[in-house]
């Protein structure tokens, strides 16, 4: 009767370990889904900003061409100034976008690192539980064998 109870006890621990491993697998799947979602959001933002910048640049370019055609000699200085201003704005927007992307990337890396640490802790706990159960079972078997021969 003691062997049946011990086997039931061991089965319960194996079920708990299986449940934890299933939880870890679900956590990993959730993390992958979140990473994919964040990547897609970043790609959408990047494409949107890029398209806006292209539209603005195209509009400004067309506008400048018309002014140049109308008064090329008179407007050379103003055009050079507008071009430099446009470049500075584009550089500013590009730097801002890079900063936002870097911030989002760092935030995502931080979340991933935190989740990775949590997963590692869970894995260690499961491993320690399995090792403990193994030691317990070996001790019980050795004890039973010794009782049998003594």
GISULKA-V369804 format. One record per residue. N is the residue number from 1. SS is DSSP state (hx for helix, st for strand, lp for the rest). PHI is phi in radians with two decimals (NA if undefined). Layout:
# GISULKA-V369804
N:SS:PHI + N:SS:PHI
This chain:
# GISULKA-V369804
1:lp:NA + 2:hx:-1.15 + 3:hx:-1.16 + 4:hx:-1.15 + 5:hx:-1.11 + 6:hx:-1.12 + 7:hx:-1.14 + 8:hx:-1.07 + 9:hx:-1.08 + 10:hx:-1.18 + 11:hx:-1.10 + 12:hx:-1.09 + 13:hx:-1.15 + 14:hx:-1.12 + 15:hx:-1.13 + 16:hx:-1.11 + 17:hx:-1.10 + 18:hx:-1.06 + 19:hx:-1.13 + 20:hx:-1.13 + 21:hx:-1.10 + 22:hx:-1.10 + 23:hx:-1.06 + 24:hx:-1.11 + 25:hx:-1.12 + 26:hx:-1.13 + 27:hx:-1.06 + 28:hx:-1.14 + 29:hx:-1.13 + 30:hx:-1.09 + 31:hx:-1.08 + 32:hx:-1.07 + 33:hx:-1.12 + 34:hx:-1.15 + 35:hx:-1.06 + 36:hx:-1.09 + 37:hx:-1.12 + 38:hx:-1.13 + 39:hx:-1.08 + 40:hx:-1.11 + 41:hx:-1.10 + 42:hx:-1.11 + 43:hx:-1.08 + 44:hx:-1.10 + 45:hx:-1.09 + 46:hx:-1.08 + 47:hx:-1.12 + 48:hx:-1.10 + 49:hx:-1.12 + 50:hx:-1.05 + 51:hx:-1.12 + 52:hx:-1.08 + 53:hx:-1.09 + 54:hx:-1.08 + 55:hx:-1.10 + 56:hx:-1.11 + 57:hx:-1.11 + 58:hx:-1.08 + 59:hx:-1.10 + 60:hx:-1.13 + 61:hx:-1.07 + 62:hx:-1.09 + 63:hx:-1.09 + 64:hx:-1.15 + 65:hx:-1.06 + 66:hx:-1.09 + 67:hx:-1.14 + 68:hx:-1.12 + 69:hx:-1.11 + 70:hx:-1.34 + 71:lp:-2.62 + 72:hx:-1.00 + 73:hx:-1.16 + 74:hx:-1.23 + 75:hx:-1.81 + 76:hx:-0.99 + 77:hx:-1.13 + 78:hx:-1.16 + 79:hx:-1.14 + 80:hx:-1.06 + 81:hx:-1.13 + 82:hx:-1.11 + 83:hx:-1.09 + 84:hx:-1.12 + 85:hx:-1.11 + 86:hx:-1.07 + 87:hx:-1.07 + 88:hx:-1.12 + 89:hx:-1.12 + 90:hx:-1.08 + 91:hx:-1.08 + 92:hx:-1.09 + 93:hx:-1.14 + 94:hx:-1.09 + 95:hx:-1.12 + 96:hx:-1.11 + 97:hx:-1.09 + 98:hx:-1.06 + 99:hx:-1.10 + 100:hx:-1.12 + 101:hx:-1.13 + 102:hx:-1.10 + 103:hx:-1.11 + 104:hx:-1.13 + 105:hx:-1.11 + 106:hx:-1.13 + 107:hx:-1.10 + 108:hx:-1.13 + 109:hx:-1.06 + 110:hx:-1.10 + 111:hx:-1.11 + 112:hx:-1.11 + 113:hx:-1.08 + 114:hx:-1.10 + 115:hx:-1.16 + 116:hx:-1.09 + 117:hx:-1.12 + 118:hx:-1.09 + 119:hx:-1.11 + 120:hx:-1.09 + 121:hx:-1.11 + 122:hx:-1.07 + 123:hx:-1.10 + 124:hx:-1.07 + 125:hx:-1.09 + 126:hx:-1.12 + 127:hx:-1.05 + 128:hx:-1.11 + 129:hx:-1.12 + 130:hx:-1.12 + 131:hx:-1.10 + 132:hx:-1.07 + 133:hx:-1.14 + 134:hx:-1.08 + 135:hx:-1.09 + 136:hx:-1.09 + 137:hx:-1.12 + 138:hx:-1.10 + 139:hx:-1.10 + 140:hx:-1.13 + 141:hx:-1.15 + 142:hx:-1.09 + 143:hx:-1.09 + 144:hx:-1.15 + 145:hx:-1.14 + 146:hx:-1.12 + 147:hx:-1.08 + 148:hx:-1.14 + 149:hx:-1.55 + 150:lp:-1.72
